[in-house]
Amino acid sequence: MANLTVQDRSKIWRALMRRWSKDGALCNFTKQALYNPQTDTGAIASVDTWIDTHQGNTTLDNIGMNGSLSIAMRSALSAEQKTDILIAIAAMRRGAEYLRSVFGQEVD
Amino acid sequence: MTTRFVLTPESAQFPSANFPQLTTIHSTERILVLAFDPTTQETCQWRGIAPQGVTGTWTAIITYAMASGVSGGVAFDVSVQAVSNGDALDIDASVSFDTVNGGSDASVPGTAGYIEQISITLNNMDSVSAGDWITFRVARDVADANDTAAGDAYVLSVEVRDGA
């Protein structure tokens, strides 16, 4: 399985910010640090690439998800937000409908 | 300066697509707000009659609070359409807005829920005069370089002043 497309990563980006806006979850980072569709960079791209790179590993891997994030985002994201990112990306890798079943109407 | 309009969330009018959600914040006070998305440019409008005595340069003051973002900035656009008695504009099928007036706040409040106000000078007022049927269109300019804050921006009110 390849990395998600920019379109799919953007869907995750929008869904997560809608979710966190609804929850009032503090976002001490910019929307571009979460994901920038123009440059295909940011936390969502980092974690998706991390999943893709390591999904075929058969040995214990010492590069954790946190290590895939930029230094700034490691501390800016809360543990819950990191979990949301991981869940959203993993779900989107199964398809938008799967992601929608987890995040509901926040997914366009 | 004289306040000419106070535009509230409950009096906003919405296009057929890409409009801010009219929602409430505060679990018990149920404060109505317009929730502007951070990635899709959403617009809403207010319509009325330009009051008698309007003069000088107009200004829009947007009062907002962030839903969750405490880093980065936000940007808004305000466009104006002024239609005079007898103007050749088919309002049933067309619009004729003047050039967008933009403004931004480079730093949103450090606490979500704190309000801040952005003042946007309305240099492009579509040659409005007293008695005109006037439309104010407000949008979050999500593509603006200063619009970097994550999450929704809640607009609580827009005050429109003139130079009188």
Contacts between the chains, C-beta under 8 A, distances in Angstrom:
chain1	res1	chain2	res2	distance
A	10	B	39	7.5
A	13	B	39	6.6
A	14	B	37	7.5
A	14	B	39	5.1
A	14	B	40	7.3
A	17	B	37	7.9
A	17	B	38	5.4
A	17	B	39	6.9
A	17	B	68	7.9
A	17	B	150	5.6
A	17	B	151	5.2
A	17	B	152	7.6
A	18	B	37	7.5
A	18	B	152	7.6
A	20	B	67	7.9
A	20	B	68	4.9
A	20	B	150	7.4
A	20	B	151	5.8
A	21	B	35	7.0
A	21	B	67	3.8
A	21	B	68	5.2
A	21	B	151	4.3
A	21	B	152	4.0
A	22	B	67	7.7
A	23	B	68	7.4
A	24	B	67	6.4
A	24	B	68	5.7
A	24	B	112	6.4
A	24	B	113	7.9
A	25	B	68	5.4
A	26	B	68	5.9
A	26	B	70	5.7
A	26	B	112	6.1
A	27	B	68	4.7
A	27	B	69	4.7
A	27	B	70	6.6
A	27	B	71	6.9
A	27	B	149	7.6
A	27	B	150	3.8
A	27	B	151	5.2
A	28	B	70	5.2
A	28	B	71	5.1
A	29	B	71	5.6
A	29	B	72	7.9
A	29	B	150	6.3
A	30	B	71	5.9
A	30	B	72	4.1
A	30	B	148	4.1
A	30	B	149	6.7
A	30	B	150	6.3
A	31	B	38	5.0
A	31	B	39	7.0
A	31	B	69	7.7
A	31	B	72	7.0
A	31	B	148	6.1
A	31	B	149	6.6
A	31	B	150	4.3
A	31	B	151	7.8
A	32	B	148	6.0
A	33	B	150	7.9
A	34	B	150	5.8
A	76	B	71	7.6
